[in-house]
Amino acid sequence: MQSKMINAVLILLLGLSIQETIESKITQSLALRTKAKALLEKAKAKVEAKINLS
């Protein structure tokens, strides 16, 4: 039963330019995620510092 289900799965084959565009977007997304995490940590530290000064 499961082998029939596996055989029914469609795999989309994309052109090279589309694959490169997707790769670029994923790479950019990961870089922006890293930057966002760093900015969040920086903001947290500033808020904690302000709270401790009060």
Z-matrix of the N, CA and C atoms (Angstrom, degrees):
N
C 1 1.452
C 2 1.523 1 111.31
N 3 1.330 2 117.42 1 -45.78
C 4 1.450 3 119.56 2 -177.30
C 5 1.522 4 112.08 3 -69.17
N 6 1.323 5 118.46 4 -33.82
C 7 1.467 6 119.92 5 179.34
C 8 1.519 7 110.23 6 -63.79
N 9 1.319 8 117.95 7 -33.10
C 10 1.456 9 121.04 8 175.86
C 11 1.524 10 110.30 9 -66.22
N 12 1.322 11 116.87 10 -37.33
C 13 1.461 12 120.55 11 179.35
C 14 1.523 13 110.10 12 -68.05
N 15 1.319 14 116.84 13 -39.81
C 16 1.466 15 120.47 14 179.04
C 17 1.515 16 110.10 15 -65.20
N 18 1.303 17 117.81 16 -40.40
C 19 1.454 18 121.28 17 179.30
C 20 1.524 19 112.29 18 -65.82
N 21 1.314 20 117.41 19 -21.02
C 22 1.457 21 121.23 20 -178.26
C 23 1.523 22 112.78 21 -86.80
N 24 1.334 23 118.53 22 -6.26
C 25 1.461 24 122.04 23 -178.71
C 26 1.530 25 108.92 24 -74.31
N 27 1.321 26 115.20 25 130.13
C 28 1.455 27 120.72 26 177.84
C 29 1.519 28 109.38 27 -94.87
N 30 1.305 29 116.07 28 138.91
C 31 1.457 30 121.46 29 178.02
C 32 1.523 31 107.39 30 -116.78
N 33 1.316 32 115.22 31 122.59
C 34 1.455 33 120.95 32 -177.85
C 35 1.530 34 109.11 33 -84.49
N 36 1.318 35 116.36 34 125.99
C 37 1.462 36 121.23 35 176.43
C 38 1.522 37 108.26 36 -101.81
N 39 1.320 38 115.85 37 118.79
C 40 1.453 39 121.47 38 -177.33
C 41 1.523 40 110.39 39 -101.58
N 42 1.321 41 115.78 40 154.01
C 43 1.450 42 120.63 41 176.45
C 44 1.522 43 110.64 42 -66.97
N 45 1.317 44 116.04 43 159.35
C 46 1.466 45 121.54 44 -176.99
C 47 1.524 46 111.57 45 -59.52
N 48 1.310 47 118.70 46 -41.77
C 49 1.466 48 120.38 47 -178.67
C 50 1.524 49 111.21 48 -64.51
N 51 1.323 50 116.75 49 -36.96
C 52 1.473 51 120.02 50 177.83
C 53 1.525 52 109.80 51 -69.05
N 54 1.327 53 117.63 52 -40.47
C 55 1.464 54 121.17 53 177.29
C 56 1.525 55 110.74 54 -61.24
N 57 1.328 56 116.88 55 -41.47
C 58 1.471 57 121.10 56 179.25
C 59 1.523 58 110.99 57 -66.53
N 60 1.336 59 116.70 58 -37.88
C 61 1.462 60 120.38 59 177.47
C 62 1.521 61 110.22 60 -64.18
N 63 1.318 62 116.83 61 -44.73
C 64 1.464 63 121.31 62 178.47
C 65 1.528 64 110.27 63 -61.89
N 66 1.326 65 116.78 64 -43.85
C 67 1.469 66 120.73 65 178.64
C 68 1.523 67 110.36 66 -59.78
N 69 1.317 68 116.52 67 -43.78
C 70 1.461 69 121.20 68 180.00
C 71 1.527 70 111.12 69 -62.30
N 72 1.323 71 116.22 70 -44.08
C 73 1.467 72 120.56 71 179.90
C 74 1.525 73 111.39 72 -64.60
N 75 1.317 74 116.94 73 -40.19
C 76 1.467 75 120.65 74 179.15
C 77 1.524 76 110.28 75 -65.90
N 78 1.331 77 116.42 76 -44.28
C 79 1.466 78 120.90 77 178.83
C 80 1.524 79 110.32 78 -61.14
N 81 1.332 80 115.95 79 -44.68
C 82 1.467 81 120.64 80 178.69
C 83 1.526 82 110.48 81 -62.82
N 84 1.312 83 116.83 82 -41.69
C 85 1.452 84 121.70 83 179.48
C 86 1.523 85 111.36 84 -60.58
N 87 1.324 86 116.61 85 -44.54
C 88 1.469 87 120.31 86 -179.86
C 89 1.521 88 111.16 87 -64.94
N 90 1.337 89 116.93 88 -39.74
C 91 1.464 90 120.33 89 178.41
C 92 1.526 91 110.45 90 -64.83
N 93 1.321 92 116.64 91 -43.22
C 94 1.467 93 120.26 92 179.47
C 95 1.520 94 111.67 93 -66.76
N 96 1.324 95 117.24 94 -35.39
C 97 1.468 96 120.86 95 177.12
C 98 1.529 97 109.94 96 -63.15
N 99 1.324 98 116.66 97 -43.43
C 100 1.463 99 120.84 98 178.51
C 101 1.522 100 110.59 99 -62.33
N 102 1.334 101 116.02 100 -43.64
C 103 1.464 102 120.70 101 179.04
C 104 1.526 103 110.70 102 -63.46
N 105 1.330 104 116.64 103 -41.33
C 106 1.462 105 120.69 104 179.81
C 107 1.526 106 111.36 105 -63.33
N 108 1.327 107 116.82 106 -41.26
C 109 1.465 108 119.85 107 178.15
C 110 1.517 109 111.05 108 -62.87
N 111 1.333 110 116.53 109 -41.02
C 112 1.464 111 120.41 110 179.24
C 113 1.530 112 110.25 111 -64.83
N 114 1.321 113 117.43 112 -42.71
C 115 1.463 114 120.92 113 178.54
C 116 1.523 115 111.38 114 -64.54
N 117 1.317 116 116.86 115 -38.24
C 118 1.463 117 120.58 116 178.10
C 119 1.520 118 110.67 117 -63.65
N 120 1.320 119 116.76 118 -44.01
C 121 1.471 120 120.04 119 178.92
C 122 1.527 121 110.65 120 -63.47
N 123 1.330 122 116.49 121 -39.06
C 124 1.465 123 120.58 122 178.45
C 125 1.529 124 110.14 123 -64.65
N 126 1.325 125 117.25 124 -42.95
C 127 1.460 126 121.39 125 178.86
C 128 1.526 127 110.68 126 -64.43
N 129 1.331 128 117.10 127 -41.76
C 130 1.465 129 120.89 128 178.39
C 131 1.524 130 110.59 129 -59.89
N 132 1.326 131 116.02 130 -43.94
C 133 1.464 132 120.17 131 -179.37
C 134 1.534 133 110.66 132 -62.81
N 135 1.330 134 116.91 133 -40.44
C 136 1.466 135 119.86 134 179.46
C 137 1.523 136 111.26 135 -66.69
N 138 1.318 137 117.35 136 -41.58
C 139 1.467 138 120.69 137 179.02
C 140 1.526 139 109.95 138 -63.90
N 141 1.338 140 116.98 139 -44.22
C 142 1.456 141 120.43 140 179.17
C 143 1.526 142 110.42 141 -62.83
N 144 1.318 143 117.53 142 -38.78
C 145 1.454 144 120.61 143 179.05
C 146 1.529 145 110.44 144 -65.04
N 147 1.320 146 117.65 145 -41.18
C 148 1.462 147 121.15 146 178.26
C 149 1.539 148 110.76 147 -64.78
N 150 1.321 149 115.85 148 -39.79
C 151 1.467 150 119.68 149 179.54
C 152 1.525 151 110.29 150 -64.77
N 153 1.311 152 116.78 151 -41.50
C 154 1.463 153 120.66 152 -178.84
C 155 1.509 154 112.54 153 -69.39
N 156 1.334 155 118.48 154 -24.80
C 157 1.462 156 122.00 155 177.99
C 158 1.528 157 111.87 156 -76.79
N 159 1.304 158 116.38 157 -23.34
C 160 1.483 159 120.61 158 -177.06
C 161 1.501 160 112.99 159 -78.26
